[in-house]
Amino acid sequence: MSRIYLETLIEADIQTVFDLARNIDLHQQSTSRTHEKAIAGRTSGLIEENETVTWRAKHLGVYQTLTTKIISMEKPNQFTDEMQKGAFKSLHHQHIFKTVNDKTMMTDIFDFESPLGIIGKIFNKLFLRNYLKKFLLERNRLIKTIAESKHRQ
């Protein structure tokens, strides 16, 4: 199992950041490079607990689909999504939000496991972990930019 741990400090209130992080439309905007599109389940707006979304995106030159479900949500402090169907052996993503000095600390704990045993583990170490970290960082930059621009208004 591989883990990506990210912390992003955002100058905005916790509710704004929480809602941006679960916004399907914003996610599609942040992943335009991979042509990610919500094609089933919740396909726009704010995803809620027990809802699913199926994504179709081009990763590594191949179109893939991935269905995730929000398995827990405690507004505005956390939500967790988990892969229901897709290319990974497993995928579990915790989104945690805390108020820190009138700002919001957004924490991602992204655990994943590739299929294919030892070949998958080697692929994780050589390529996939960094690819996914960059993917999450792009999303977080957009959340931060939008949240902070709303906060200044």
Secondary structure, DSSP 8 states (H G I E B T S, - for coil): -EEEEEEEEESS-HHHHHHHHTBHHHHHHHTGGGT-EEEEES-SSB--TT-EEEEEEEETTEEEEEEEEEEEEETTTEEEEEEEESSSSEEEEEEEEEEETTEEEEEEEEEEE-SSHHHHHHHIIIIIHHHHHHHHHHHHHHHHHHHHHHHH-
